[in-house]
Amino acid sequence: MNIHVDTIEQYKILQHIKKHFFIDRITISLVSPTSLSITDCMGECLIFEYHNGAILTQDVKNRGF
């Protein structure tokens, strides 16, 4: 899987995701210049944000959109 990122922050998050997840089993999306999201096969979504040198996560509940 080849993901294009636009910023250094997104690149650092992508490296973290590749290290901790099976990227062939998730969908990775650009959210903002400092964040990416992943979605698994069950529709569960997690947002990763790079802030002050740390990677933060936020669970996104599926609201049926």
Secondary structure, DSSP 8 states (H G I E B T S, - for coil): -----SSHHHHHHHHHHHHHS-GGGEEEEEEETTEEEEEETT--EEEEEEETTEEEEEEE-----
